[in-house]
């Protein structure tokens, strides 16, 4: 007996392949299957989980040519790796903890999707480079876009970020920055972005000269310390220290 399926119902699963591995990276197989150590050319299939140790880094390439760079202390699963049609792809990751950087090949069909879910936040793209960091102990998710456009959906709301922008979510809730009064808030700057205000909160407008800031030069020297946040306690230009806080997810 031959069973004929309607066109478009086939969901072919495909694999992802490690192109580089350093340190200890484990692949947790399907239920009933033992874990295995990842090496270059090791394959990972839909439903499997990848755990990178504290000294580990790796690059995983999906069937469409997109790449995922895995940072140390990262745990994630491959929820979907499917190719419904020749031009279609459905790729979904779930980040349990750590950081993933995705370089995504352009999606050419409306049926295609590339998503990373972390802490109740789903980040999807149409072809771009972006990273997602998740700390389950605090419920914090940081999204940073290198190039292209990323949309993030959380609590039923969608936020869109473009190259050079990003956002922070706490327990699945969007936490927007507070823009300077009368200023243009732009879209999606991260609180700890070292170039958004001198104290990392957006209260100082980096688009204006220092002398136009509240308190002028003296006010700035009194606000900024070697860590870019604490007060310096001095009021001379010679003591001005611009030690911006770094964004280190």
C-alpha positions as CSV (number, residue, x, y, z in Angstrom):
1,X,0.0,0.0,0.0
2,X,1.3,3.4,-0.9
3,X,0.4,6.4,1.3
4,X,0.3,9.7,-0.4
5,X,0.8,12.8,1.7
6,X,-0.5,16.3,0.6
7,X,2.2,18.6,-0.6
8,X,3.8,20.7,2.1
9,X,3.2,18.2,4.9
10,X,6.6,16.8,4.9
11,X,8.9,18.0,7.7
12,X,12.4,16.7,7.1
13,X,14.7,16.9,10.1
14,X,18.3,17.7,9.5
15,X,21.5,17.9,11.6
16,X,23.9,20.6,12.7
17,X,27.7,20.0,12.7
18,X,30.4,21.3,14.9
19,X,33.1,23.1,12.8
20,X,35.3,23.8,15.8
21,X,35.5,22.7,19.4
22,X,37.9,23.7,22.2
23,X,37.6,22.5,25.8
24,X,34.9,20.1,27.1
25,X,31.7,20.2,25.1
26,X,29.1,17.4,25.7
27,X,26.2,16.4,23.6
28,X,23.3,15.1,25.6
29,X,21.5,12.5,23.4
30,X,17.9,11.6,23.2
31,X,16.3,9.8,26.2
32,X,17.9,6.4,26.6
33,X,21.0,7.4,24.6
34,X,24.4,8.1,26.4
35,X,26.1,11.5,26.3
36,X,29.0,12.0,24.0
37,X,32.0,14.3,23.8
38,X,31.8,16.9,20.9
39,X,34.6,17.1,18.4
40,X,35.0,18.9,15.1
41,X,32.6,17.2,12.6
42,X,30.4,15.9,15.4
43,X,26.7,16.1,14.5
44,X,23.8,17.2,16.7
45,X,20.2,16.4,15.8
46,X,16.8,17.9,16.7
47,X,16.0,17.4,20.3
48,X,19.5,17.0,21.5
49,X,21.3,19.3,24.1
50,X,24.7,20.9,24.1
51,X,26.6,21.7,27.3
52,X,29.9,23.7,27.2
53,X,32.2,23.7,30.2
54,X,34.0,26.6,31.8
55,X,37.0,26.3,29.4
56,X,35.0,25.5,26.3
57,X,34.2,27.3,23.1
58,X,32.6,25.9,19.9
59,X,31.0,26.8,16.6
60,X,28.0,24.9,15.4
61,X,26.8,25.2,11.8
62,X,23.2,24.4,10.8
63,X,22.1,22.8,7.6
64,X,21.4,26.2,6.0
65,X,25.0,27.5,6.6
66,X,24.0,29.7,9.7
67,X,26.5,29.5,12.6
68,X,26.1,29.5,16.3
69,X,29.1,30.5,18.4
70,X,28.9,28.8,21.9
71,X,30.5,30.6,24.8
72,X,31.9,28.9,28.0
73,X,29.4,27.8,30.6
74,X,26.6,27.6,28.1
75,X,23.8,25.0,28.0
76,X,21.2,24.9,25.2
77,X,19.0,22.5,23.2
78,X,18.2,22.3,19.5
79,X,14.4,22.4,19.6
80,X,13.8,22.3,15.8
81,X,16.0,21.7,12.8
82,X,13.6,21.2,9.9
83,X,13.4,21.9,6.2
84,X,9.8,21.9,5.1
85,X,10.7,22.8,1.5
86,X,13.8,23.5,-0.7
87,X,13.7,27.3,0.3
88,X,12.3,26.8,3.8
89,X,13.9,26.3,7.2
90,X,12.7,26.2,10.7
91,X,15.5,26.5,13.3
92,X,14.9,27.0,17.0
93,X,17.2,26.9,20.0
94,X,16.4,27.1,23.7
95,X,19.1,28.7,25.8
96,X,19.1,27.3,29.3
97,X,22.1,29.4,30.6
98,X,25.0,31.2,29.0
99,X,25.6,33.0,25.7
100,X,25.0,32.2,22.1
101,X,26.1,34.4,19.1
102,X,24.2,33.7,15.9
103,X,25.3,34.5,12.4
104,X,22.2,33.8,10.4
105,X,21.8,33.2,6.7
106,X,19.0,35.2,5.1
107,X,15.6,33.7,5.3
108,X,14.1,33.7,1.8
109,X,10.6,32.4,2.4
110,X,7.7,33.4,4.6
111,X,7.6,29.9,6.1
112,X,11.1,30.1,7.4
113,X,12.2,31.1,10.9
114,X,15.3,31.2,13.0
115,X,14.7,31.7,16.8
116,X,16.5,31.6,20.1
117,X,14.3,31.3,23.2
118,X,15.7,32.2,26.7
119,X,13.9,32.9,29.9
120,X,10.5,33.3,28.2
121,X,11.9,35.7,25.6
122,X,11.9,34.6,21.9
123,X,14.3,36.3,19.6
124,X,13.9,35.8,15.8
125,X,15.6,37.2,12.8
126,X,15.3,37.6,9.0
127,X,19.1,37.3,8.4
128,X,21.5,39.0,10.8
129,X,24.1,38.7,13.5
130,X,23.1,38.9,17.2
131,X,23.9,37.4,20.6
132,X,21.6,36.3,23.4
133,X,22.8,36.0,27.0
134,X,20.7,34.4,29.8
135,X,21.3,34.1,33.5
136,X,18.6,32.0,35.0
137,X,19.7,32.9,38.6
138,X,18.6,36.5,38.0
139,X,16.1,36.0,35.2
140,X,18.0,38.5,33.0
141,X,18.2,38.2,29.2
142,X,20.4,40.5,27.2
143,X,20.0,40.8,23.4
144,X,22.6,42.6,21.4
145,X,22.4,43.0,17.6
146,X,25.6,43.3,15.6
147,X,24.0,43.6,12.1
148,X,20.5,43.4,10.6
149,X,17.3,43.3,12.5
150,X,16.1,41.2,15.4
151,X,12.6,41.0,16.9
152,X,12.0,39.8,20.5
153,X,8.7,38.7,21.9
154,X,8.0,38.5,25.6
155,X,4.8,38.7,27.6
156,X,2.8,39.1,24.3
157,X,4.8,42.3,23.3
158,X,7.2,42.5,20.4
159,X,10.3,44.7,20.4
160,X,12.5,45.3,17.3
161,X,16.3,46.0,17.5
162,X,18.6,47.1,14.7
163,X,22.4,46.8,14.2
164,X,24.2,48.4,17.2
165,X,21.1,48.2,19.4
166,X,19.9,45.7,22.1
167,X,17.7,45.3,25.0
168,X,17.4,43.8,28.5
169,X,14.6,41.6,29.8
170,X,14.1,40.7,33.5
171,X,11.9,37.6,34.2
172,X,10.5,37.9,30.7
173,X,9.6,41.6,31.1
174,X,11.1,44.4,28.9
175,X,13.2,46.9,30.9
176,X,13.6,50.0,28.7
177,X,16.3,52.6,29.4
178,X,15.3,56.0,30.7
179,X,16.2,58.6,28.0
180,X,17.3,62.2,28.9
181,X,14.5,64.7,29.1
182,X,13.6,66.0,25.7
183,X,16.1,63.6,24.0
184,X,15.4,61.0,21.4
185,X,15.4,57.6,23.2
186,X,16.2,55.7,20.0
187,X,15.3,52.1,20.3
188,X,16.6,49.4,22.6
189,X,19.9,50.6,24.1
190,X,21.1,48.4,26.9
191,X,21.5,50.0,30.3
192,X,25.2,49.0,30.5
193,X,26.1,50.1,27.0
194,X,29.4,51.9,27.6
195,X,28.6,54.6,25.0
196,X,25.1,55.4,26.2
197,X,25.7,58.1,28.8
198,X,28.7,58.4,31.1
199,X,27.1,56.5,34.0
200,X,25.5,53.7,31.8
201,X,21.9,54.8,32.6
202,X,21.3,57.3,29.8
203,X,21.0,60.3,32.2
204,X,24.0,62.0,30.6
205,X,23.4,62.8,26.9
206,X,26.5,61.8,24.9
207,X,25.3,63.7,21.9
208,X,26.1,67.0,23.6
209,X,29.5,68.6,24.5
210,X,30.7,67.9,28.1
211,X,30.2,71.6,29.0
212,X,26.5,71.4,28.2
213,X,25.9,68.6,30.7
214,X,24.3,69.5,34.0
215,X,27.0,71.1,36.1
216,X,29.4,71.4,33.2
217,X,32.9,69.9,33.4
218,X,32.9,70.3,37.2
219,X,29.7,68.3,37.4
220,X,31.0,65.6,35.2
221,X,34.2,65.2,37.2
222,X,32.2,64.9,40.3
223,X,30.0,62.2,38.9
224,X,32.5,59.9,37.2
225,X,35.0,57.5,38.8
226,X,37.5,55.0,37.5
227,X,34.6,52.5,37.1
228,X,32.5,55.0,35.2
229,X,29.8,55.0,37.8
230,X,31.1,56.2,41.2
231,X,31.8,59.8,42.0
232,X,35.4,61.0,41.5
233,X,35.2,63.6,44.2
234,X,37.4,66.1,42.4
235,X,36.5,69.2,40.4
236,X,39.3,69.8,37.9
237,X,39.7,68.8,34.3
238,X,43.0,67.1,35.1
239,X,41.2,64.6,37.2
240,X,38.5,63.7,34.7
241,X,38.4,60.0,34.2
242,X,36.2,58.4,31.5
243,X,36.3,54.8,32.7
244,X,33.2,53.7,31.0
245,X,31.6,50.5,32.3
246,X,32.1,47.6,30.0
247,X,29.3,45.5,28.6
248,X,30.4,42.0,29.6
249,X,27.5,39.5,29.5
